[in-house]
Amino acid sequence: MGVLDNTTITVDAILTKKGRELLAQGDGKFKITQFALADDEIDYGLYDITHPNGSNFYGAAIENMNLLEAIPNQTLAVKYFLTDTTGDGTTTAVIEITGPGTIKGGNSGTYVGTTSGYAGELYDWTLENTTYATIASTDRTAAQQAADTAAGVASQTGGGGNTGASTSSAVGNSITIRVKSDAILGGQDRQVVLRAVGQQSGAPKATTINLVRN
């Protein structure tokens, strides 16, 4: 299957032999239950952030490329999938972050990550800005730190439930964010973005936390 015209949604499809047989039988036997998307024809190296006409034209060369028509040879088409799977084609990794959407000045909030298909996954947590809040601690266990030490991996700042730590990044299943005092907030409500990336799945997730005066 291929898109013939990128100005109007015109799609060309070539059926397999089995598909043609089912279509000929009628009675609704031909049903599309799965499909895959690919961007074989796109050269992302053409994305030009130095374009003299500005950011609206960074992707102009890509957007004006010729699009591939349907190709019956499976070895020549759909080689570069557009996918949110983990790579084995069976499990879609989706991260959810649960925790308070608002934290008052001087208080803390705990955020827990879960990934579909990856029970107990650890996350690389990053707080986008530490001006008004920091990562105070994680639930990373002593056993996990010992395993890192044995493997020659340095301990993570803020790990192991170290409530005295103040950092912008940490590793764990969950973390605690501590908001700085109302004085640091400067008499205004603020926002920070908390990001998590699954260490096994590689899936990303971001959530915005509102920081309000107490």
C-alpha angles and dihedrals in degrees: 000000000000140000109244101187127027093196094059126025100256117156129190118202131188116202123218119237090261090049092053091050092053092045091052091051092060121188090113093291092133105078128157106222100160137027140172132214126213138180099206093146097053121101104195090189086079091068100113117199089177094061107142092223094061140248095319088068100044091102098034094112091052094045091053096049119118113259122229121250121222113294119202093203105090093198090063101044140055093022097137109051128204100223147147093204126116093248102269092084094235110078127053110205113214121173122211123193116202122192143099118315090209133040124185123229113280092016135102138228131196123222124198125199126211128179124200109242094011111084113194095007117169120229136212101228122200129183107209096214128018097189093101104016140019140197101261100181147342133212092240104145129230089243091057091049091049090052089052092049091051089050092049094250117143118242115261119247109248093020132132095039091295100169091184093065122103113192148135097232139037143151127241147096090270138007139201120230118205119201118215123239126290087253090060090047085062096226092299137100112249140191135218131186119229117200130194129190119189112237093213103029097036088217117147131216134176132193131185119229121201115220112202135182115264 
